[in-house]
């Protein structure tokens, strides 16, 4: 019985992490950013800024393209419609904070 309770608890914990075995959109962005040579705090800051400021559906699209499919962000953004590009203006201040924090760390 105890094994069953532990198994159910573990599955519930994994389900809370956006599915079993699959990283969340934010985790996918952070991992790809780190793979490209950025520091983890900077990557987390950028992912947080995107998640906080972009509409959820656009954040999901960006996470899929950049985080999961590992597309180049500049190339990806050049394919977005103007309305979606304008949504990124809400992120610029937070991204500047991320960049400034990274500059003072290094």
N, C-alpha and C positions, 0 to 999 in steps of 0.2 A: 504494500500500500504506500509506503514511504517513497519508493522508487517512482510510482505513478504520480504522486504529488510533485516530486522534484521535476519529472519530465514535463508535466503540464505547466509548472512555473517557468521552466526554461523556454518552452514554446511561447508562452505569453510574453516573456521578456523579448524574445526574438521578433515576435509579431509587432511589438511596440517599436522596434527598430526598423520599420518599413519592410517587413517581410522576412521570411526565413532565408538567411544566406545572402541576401541582396542588400548592398549598402543603400542608404538613403540618398536622395538627390544631392543634398549638401555634402555628405561623406564622399560621394563620387567626385564632386568638384574639388574638394580639399585634396583627395588622393592624387588626382591628375595634376593639380597645381604643384604638389610636393614632388611628384615625378619629374616635373619640368624644372626643378631646381630652386623653387621658392621655399622660404622658411614656413614651418607649420603655422605659427601664429599669424603670419601674413595671409596665408591661404585660408585659414579659418575666418579671419576678418573679412576678406573679400567674399567668401561664400555667405557669411552672415549678412553682409551689405546687400548682396544680390537677393537673398531670400527675403529680407526685410522690405526692400523697396520695389521689387518687381511684382507685377501681378502673378498670382500663383501659376497660371498656365504658361506664362512666359518664362518664369523661373524653371519650371519643369522642362520646357523646350531647351533652354540654355544648359541645364544640367545634363540632359540627354546628349546634346551635341558636343559640349566641351568636356563633360565629366565621363560619360559612358562611351561615346563614340570617338572621343579624343580629337575632335576637329580643331583646327586652328581658329581661335576666336575672331580674329580680324576677318578671315575669309567667311566664317559663319555669319558674322554680323552684316557683312555686305549683301547677304541674301535675304535679310529681314525687311519686311515692309516698313515704311516710314513711321507708321503708328507705333510699331514695336520698338523701333530705334529711339523714338522720343521717350519711351518709358525708361530708358537707361539714364536720362537726364536726372531722374530722382536718385540715382545711385552715386553720381559723381562726387558729392561731398563726402560720403562715407568712404568711397574708394581712395580719396585724397588722404583721409585720416589713416587708412591702412598703409598707404605708401609712406606717409610721414613717420609712422610708427616703425616701419621696416628700416627706414633710413637712419633713425636714431639708434636702432638696435645694432646695426652693422657698423 
